[in-house]
Amino acid sequence: MAKPNPFLPGAGPLEPDTTPALIEWSARTQSGSKKPINEDSWLAFAADPNGAQLLPDHGKHSLQAQDLIFAISDGMGGGKAGDVASKMLLETLSSLIPETFKSAATGLHPDYFAHLEQTIISVHQAINEQAQANQAHQGMAATLALAWFTPENLYFANVGDSRIYLHRENDADAETLMLTLDHTFAWRKMHRGEISEREFRNHPRRAALYEVVGGGHQNVRPHIAAVPYLPGDQFLICSDGLIDGLWEKHIHSAFSKNTDSTNALADSLMSHAIANDDSDDTTLITLSIHQAPQ
């Protein structure tokens, strides 16, 4: 079963691994049957001092010389505003995140927590400014789930109800951890054990977000944390459309049955989610950590 994230922002030193990992990933997106346009967006890019290099929807890439960043955003707003918001969010992230390498080039160790927070605040302000300048985009907003892999750790951030999961096979058992926090009061009640997962899924305010990027809100407070990764770890980044069609036990089962291929895992999760509920846009990125060849 999926468990809440036990790691807190900046809590404790994370042990580095001197051997650079190899990351495999697969991305999928499908428009909802009740949506006129797909308002979800996804992004994968490699970053270094020269900027961002966009990556395709499937591949493998070493962390030896570049960081790898994967993100999903679910747009909200009338007309095409949601589509604009989610794409604008991810495009701006890909231009701002490589700025951290300028600090590294001067010999300063990057503060990933501070840089992620400031980057999301900058995107938040940019979306609000764009909405104010164009009446058709007024009120546009987006969620965010972002995974930033460095040679040492995974730094991640989320705003809204797009999620990141970590699956780790242990000697005796396997665990699936939900790393992110849904910014809804209904999720907080489930997280505290006040309501069951079934009650959460049927809650009338399950999708009422109190944190979004944009939306005309003055401030944004992203959840930012870090976790060390190990060879064999699997990750899932997804929009809430996937969660509409899958329970936590289904996500755990899909991880356990598809340990050898990110493509097979992505296909399994997507097909089961769409079969159960295809009303919303559904987007996911599956990732697997491999030991780099010596």
C-alpha positions as CSV (number, residue, x, y, z in Angstrom):
1,M,0.0,0.0,0.0
2,A,1.1,3.6,-0.6
3,K,2.3,5.4,2.4
4,P,2.7,9.2,3.1
5,N,6.2,10.7,2.6
6,P,8.3,10.3,5.8
7,F,10.9,12.8,4.6
8,L,10.7,16.5,5.6
9,P,12.2,19.4,3.6
10,G,15.9,19.8,4.6
11,A,15.7,17.1,7.2
12,G,19.0,15.4,7.9
13,P,22.0,14.9,5.6
14,L,21.5,12.6,2.6
15,E,24.2,10.1,1.9
16,P,25.7,10.6,-1.6
17,D,26.5,7.8,-4.0
18,T,29.7,8.4,-5.9
19,T,28.6,6.2,-8.8
20,P,26.4,8.1,-11.3
21,A,23.1,6.4,-11.9
22,L,21.3,5.7,-15.2
23,I,17.7,6.7,-15.4
24,E,15.1,5.1,-17.8
25,W,11.8,6.8,-18.3
26,S,8.5,6.6,-20.3
27,A,5.8,9.3,-20.6
28,R,2.2,9.0,-21.6
29,T,-0.7,11.4,-21.9
30,Q,-4.3,11.1,-23.1
31,S,-7.1,13.6,-23.2
32,G,-10.2,12.9,-21.1
33,S,-13.4,11.9,-22.8
34,K,-15.2,14.8,-21.3
35,K,-12.5,17.4,-22.1
36,P,-12.4,19.4,-25.3
37,I,-8.7,19.8,-25.1
38,N,-5.9,18.1,-23.1
39,E,-4.9,20.5,-20.4
40,D,-2.2,18.3,-19.0
41,S,1.5,18.8,-20.0
42,W,4.6,16.9,-19.3
43,L,8.3,17.7,-19.6
44,A,11.6,15.9,-19.5
45,F,14.9,17.6,-19.9
46,A,18.6,17.3,-19.0
47,A,20.3,20.3,-17.5
48,D,23.9,21.5,-17.2
49,P,25.7,24.9,-17.3
50,N,24.8,25.2,-21.0
51,G,21.1,25.1,-20.4
52,A,18.3,22.6,-20.9
53,Q,18.2,19.7,-23.4
54,L,14.7,18.5,-24.0
55,L,14.2,14.7,-23.9
56,P,11.8,12.4,-25.8
57,D,8.9,10.4,-24.3
58,H,11.1,7.4,-23.7
59,G,14.8,6.8,-23.2
60,K,17.8,6.3,-20.9
61,H,20.2,8.9,-19.7
62,S,23.2,9.0,-17.3
63,L,23.5,11.5,-14.5
64,Q,27.3,11.6,-14.9
65,A,27.4,15.0,-16.6
66,Q,23.8,16.3,-16.4
67,D,20.9,16.5,-13.9
68,L,17.6,15.1,-15.1
69,I,14.3,16.9,-14.5
70,F,10.8,15.4,-15.1
71,A,7.6,17.2,-14.5
72,I,3.8,17.1,-15.0
73,S,1.3,19.9,-14.8
74,D,-2.5,19.8,-14.9
75,G,-3.9,23.1,-16.2
76,M,-7.1,24.8,-15.0
77,G,-9.2,27.6,-16.4
78,G,-11.9,28.4,-18.9
79,G,-11.5,28.0,-22.7
80,K,-7.9,27.1,-23.5
81,A,-6.5,28.9,-20.4
82,G,-5.7,25.6,-18.6
83,D,-3.7,24.3,-21.5
84,V,-1.8,27.6,-21.7
85,A,-1.1,27.6,-17.9
86,S,0.3,24.1,-17.8
87,K,2.6,24.5,-20.9
88,M,3.7,27.9,-19.7
89,L,4.6,26.5,-16.3
90,L,6.8,23.7,-17.6
91,E,8.4,25.9,-20.4
92,T,9.4,28.5,-17.8
93,L,10.8,25.8,-15.4
94,S,13.1,24.5,-18.2
95,S,14.5,28.0,-18.6
96,L,14.9,28.8,-14.9
97,I,16.2,25.5,-13.4
98,P,19.5,25.5,-15.3
99,E,20.3,28.8,-13.6
100,T,21.4,26.8,-10.5
101,F,24.5,25.6,-12.4
102,K,25.8,29.1,-12.5
103,S,26.2,28.9,-8.7
104,A,27.9,25.5,-9.0
105,A,30.3,26.9,-11.6
106,T,31.5,29.5,-9.1
107,G,32.3,26.8,-6.6
108,L,29.2,27.3,-4.5
109,H,27.1,24.2,-3.6
110,P,23.6,24.8,-5.0
111,D,20.7,25.2,-2.5
112,Y,18.2,23.1,-4.4
113,F,15.4,23.8,-1.9
114,A,15.7,27.5,-2.1
115,H,16.2,27.4,-5.9
116,L,13.1,25.2,-6.4
117,E,11.0,27.4,-4.2
118,Q,12.1,30.7,-5.9
119,T,11.7,29.1,-9.4
120,I,8.1,28.1,-8.6
121,I,7.3,31.5,-7.2
122,S,8.7,33.1,-10.3
123,V,6.5,30.9,-12.5
124,H,3.5,31.6,-10.3
125,Q,4.0,35.4,-10.8
126,A,4.5,35.0,-14.6
127,I,1.3,33.0,-15.0
128,N,-0.7,35.6,-13.0
129,E,0.8,38.4,-15.1
130,Q,-0.1,36.6,-18.3
131,A,-3.6,36.1,-17.0
132,Q,-4.0,39.8,-16.2
133,A,-2.8,40.8,-19.6
134,N,-5.2,38.6,-21.5
135,Q,-8.9,38.4,-20.6
136,A,-9.3,35.0,-22.1
137,H,-6.6,33.7,-19.7
138,Q,-8.0,35.2,-16.5
139,G,-7.9,32.8,-13.6
140,M,-5.7,30.3,-15.3
141,A,-3.8,28.0,-13.0
142,A,-1.9,24.8,-12.9
143,T,-0.7,22.0,-10.6
144,L,2.9,20.8,-10.6
145,A,4.7,17.6,-9.7
146,L,8.5,17.9,-10.4
147,A,11.3,15.4,-9.9
148,W,14.9,16.7,-10.1
149,F,17.5,14.0,-10.1
150,T,21.1,15.0,-9.2
151,P,24.0,12.5,-8.9
152,E,23.3,12.4,-5.1
153,N,19.6,12.8,-4.5
154,L,16.1,13.3,-5.8
155,Y,14.8,16.8,-5.0
156,F,11.0,17.1,-5.7
157,A,8.3,19.6,-5.4
158,N,4.5,19.7,-5.8
159,V,1.7,22.2,-5.9
160,G,-1.9,20.9,-6.0
161,D,-2.8,17.3,-6.5
162,S,-0.4,16.0,-9.1
163,R,1.7,13.3,-7.4
164,I,5.0,11.5,-7.2
165,Y,5.3,7.9,-5.9
166,L,8.5,5.9,-5.1
167,H,8.4,2.1,-5.2
168,R,11.3,0.2,-3.6
169,E,11.7,-3.6,-3.5
170,N,13.1,-4.7,-0.1
171,D,14.5,-8.1,0.8
172,A,11.3,-9.0,2.8
173,D,8.7,-6.8,1.2
174,A,8.0,-4.0,-1.3
175,E,6.9,-0.5,-0.4
176,T,5.1,2.2,-2.4
177,L,5.5,5.6,-0.9
178,M,3.5,8.7,-1.9
179,L,6.2,11.4,-1.7
180,T,4.1,14.4,-2.4
181,L,1.2,16.0,-0.5
182,D,-2.2,16.7,-2.1
183,H,-3.1,20.3,-1.4
184,T,-6.8,19.6,-0.5
185,F,-8.5,19.4,2.8
186,A,-10.1,16.1,1.9
187,W,-6.6,14.5,1.4
188,R,-5.4,16.0,4.7
189,K,-8.3,14.3,6.5
190,M,-7.4,11.0,4.9
191,H,-3.7,11.5,5.7
192,R,-4.6,12.0,9.4
193,G,-6.7,8.9,9.3
194,E,-10.0,10.7,9.8
195,I,-11.5,9.3,6.6
196,S,-10.8,6.2,4.6
197,E,-9.5,6.1,1.0
198,R,-13.1,5.3,-0.2
199,E,-14.5,8.3,1.7
200,F,-11.7,10.5,0.2
201,R,-12.5,9.3,-3.3
202,N,-16.2,10.2,-2.8
203,H,-15.6,13.4,-0.9
204,P,-17.5,16.3,-2.5
205,R,-14.5,18.6,-2.1
206,R,-11.8,16.2,-3.1
207,A,-10.7,18.3,-6.0
208,A,-10.9,21.7,-4.2
209,L,-7.3,22.9,-4.2
210,Y,-6.0,25.4,-1.7
211,E,-2.6,25.7,-3.4
212,V,-2.1,26.2,-7.2
213,V,0.4,27.9,-9.4
214,G,-1.2,31.0,-10.7
215,G,-5.0,31.3,-10.3
216,G,-4.7,35.0,-9.3
217,H,-3.5,34.0,-5.8
218,Q,-1.0,36.3,-4.2
219,N,1.3,33.6,-2.9
220,V,2.1,30.0,-3.6
221,R,3.5,27.6,-1.0
222,P,5.0,24.5,-2.8
223,H,5.8,21.3,-0.9
224,I,9.5,20.7,-1.4
225,A,11.6,17.8,-0.1
226,A,14.4,15.4,-0.9
227,V,15.0,11.6,-0.8
228,P,18.0,9.5,-1.7
229,Y,17.5,7.0,-4.4
230,L,18.9,3.5,-5.0
231,P,19.4,1.3,-8.0
232,G,16.2,-0.6,-8.6
233,D,13.9,2.2,-7.4
234,Q,10.9,3.0,-9.5
235,F,9.1,6.3,-9.6
236,L,5.7,7.5,-10.9
237,I,4.8,11.1,-11.6
238,C,1.1,11.6,-12.5
239,S,-1.8,14.0,-12.9
240,D,-5.0,13.4,-10.9
241,G,-6.6,11.9,-13.9
242,L,-4.6,8.7,-13.2
243,I,-5.7,8.7,-9.6
244,D,-9.4,8.9,-10.6
245,G,-9.1,5.5,-12.2
246,L,-6.7,3.7,-9.8
247,W,-6.7,3.0,-6.1
248,E,-3.4,3.0,-4.1
249,K,-3.4,-0.8,-4.1
250,H,-3.6,-0.8,-7.9
251,I,-0.6,1.5,-8.2
252,H,1.4,-0.8,-5.8
253,S,0.4,-3.9,-7.8
254,A,1.4,-2.3,-11.1
255,F,4.8,-1.4,-9.7
256,S,5.4,-4.9,-8.4
257,K,4.4,-6.6,-11.6
258,N,6.4,-4.4,-13.9
259,T,9.8,-4.0,-12.4
260,D,11.8,-4.6,-15.7
261,S,10.3,-2.0,-18.0
262,T,9.1,1.6,-17.7
263,N,7.2,1.2,-20.9
264,A,5.3,-1.8,-19.5
265,L,4.6,0.0,-16.2
266,A,3.4,3.1,-18.0
267,D,1.1,1.0,-20.3
268,S,-0.3,-1.0,-17.4
269,L,-1.1,2.1,-15.3
270,M,-2.6,4.0,-18.2
271,S,-4.7,1.2,-19.6
272,H,-6.2,0.3,-16.2
273,A,-6.8,3.9,-15.2
274,I,-8.5,4.7,-18.5
275,A,-10.6,1.6,-18.4
276,N,-11.9,2.6,-14.9
277,D,-12.4,6.3,-15.5
278,D,-11.5,8.1,-18.7
279,S,-13.3,11.4,-18.0
280,D,-10.3,13.5,-17.1
281,D,-7.0,14.1,-18.9
282,T,-4.5,11.4,-17.8
283,T,-0.7,11.9,-17.8
284,L,2.1,10.0,-16.3
285,I,5.9,9.5,-16.4
286,T,7.4,6.2,-15.1
287,L,11.0,6.1,-14.1
288,S,13.5,3.4,-13.1
289,I,17.0,3.8,-11.5
290,H,19.7,1.6,-13.0
291,Q,23.3,1.2,-11.9
292,A,25.5,2.8,-14.5
293,P,27.9,0.5,-16.3
294,Q,31.4,0.6,-14.9
